[in-house]
Amino acid sequence: ERSKLRNMYDGFFGGLCGMDFSGNIVMTFPFWDIHGTTSFFTEIYDVIGRHGFEILPLLPVDTMRTTMTPKGSLLYKRPGQNVGREVIKMRLRKE
């Protein structure tokens, strides 16, 4: 499933580049909580970077909360769920 998701998002970000997309975008990607161990969909970070996007903090740095990751994304998961969502804000890198 991770490979299928990676390929789907690779096509999506490639399409954005082909459209000369220049705004910010906020998307969610899955993460898994398996017996108390969090597993992130790390493949998406490579896809984002390969297409020239950079991850931005979702909230201002002075409002950082414990639910934020070191990358500045937010995590959302309801109690008892095995799959949560990582909310990521990104934009095309300025060159």
N, C-alpha and C positions, 0 to 999 in steps of 0.2 A: 504494500500500500504506500509506503514511503516513496518508493521509486515512481509509482504512478503520480503521486502528488507533486514530486519534484519535476517530472516531465510536464505536467499540466501548468505549473507556475512558471517554468522556464519559457513555455510558449506565451504565457500571458505577459511576462515582463519583456520578452522579445517584441511582442506586438506593441507595447507601450513605447518602446524605443523607436520602432518604425513609424509611430504616429507623431514623433517629436513632442511627447508628453513632457510638460515642464512644471507641473504643480506638485503639491504634497499629496500623499495617498496614505490612508489608514486601512490596514487589513488585519484579519485575524488568521492565525495558523494554529494547528492543534499542538498540544503537548499532552503527555500521558502520565498519569500517577499510578504506578504499578507497585502495590504493597508499600507505599510510603516513599518510593523512589521516583523522582521526576525525570522524565525523558523528553527532551525538547526535539522538535523537528529541525535539527541543526542544518540539514541540507538546504533549507530555505535561505540561510545566511549567505551561502555560496552563490545561490541563484541571484539574490538581490545584488550582491557585489559584482558578479560577472556582467550584469546588465547596466552597471554604472550608477546604481542607487546606493544611498547611504541611509543608515538608520538614525533617526532623530529621537531625542527624549520626548515622550508623549506629553509629559507635564513639565512645567518649569522646574529647574533643578532645586530651587528652594522649597518646593512642595513634595519632594521625593517621599514616597511611602514604602513601607516594607514589601508591598506587593510588586514593586518595580524590580526589574532584573538589572544586572549591570549594564545591559545594552540600552536601558531606558524604556523598555516595553513594559506593559502591564499584564498580569496574569489574572484570569477569571476562571473559576471552577466552582460549581455547586457542591455542597457536601454530598459525599457518596458517589460522585461521578468519577470515572476513570479517565475521561478525556476532558481537558479544559481548553481554553483559548488563550493564546499569547497575542496581545494587541500591539501591533507595531506601526509606527509612523515612519515614513521614509520620503525621500525626494531624490531626484536625479542629482548626482554630484556636480558641483560647479567646477568647471575646468579653467 
